[in-house]
């Protein structure tokens, strides 16, 4: 049976997933490659992946760290820790990670820029003819 603390962590993951999908939570890069952070009134959260400590052939674990105003780690959540209370914990936390990464790195902007450049290329899809042949 989950305890009240675990219930709060599950709620945090559910809300973080929902609000990240809605574009309400804004993520930034951190100094650590592959980790992304967001802040809430001085407290911050980070999301990152690590190899599964139990089975190195299993998918990576996704972790959310909760940090104090001075950067001290207060608590952490892994998908494995809450999967008994939240059956889709891995999927939700992986989605948070992927969306955070895309937002922090500006992936959507890059894709839109490339699409615009491709659309502006009038001759991009036309076959090219070699000189001297018709």
JOMOFEN-V552445 format. One line per field, one symbol per residue. psi: psi as a letter, one per 20 degrees, with the letter a starting at -180 (. if undefined). burial: 1 if it has 9 or more other C-alpha atoms within 8 Angstrom, else 0. Layout:
BEGIN
psi = ???
burial = ???
END
This chain:
BEGIN
psi = pqrhghghgggggghggghghijhppqrqrhppjqqqqqolhqqqqprqqqpihoiirqqqpqpqpqrhjjpohrqpqhhhjhhhnhkgggghhggggggggghikggggghggggghhinhjgipqpqqqiq.
burial = 00000110110011011011100011111000001111000011111110010000000011111111000010011110011000001101111110111111001000000000000000000000000000
END
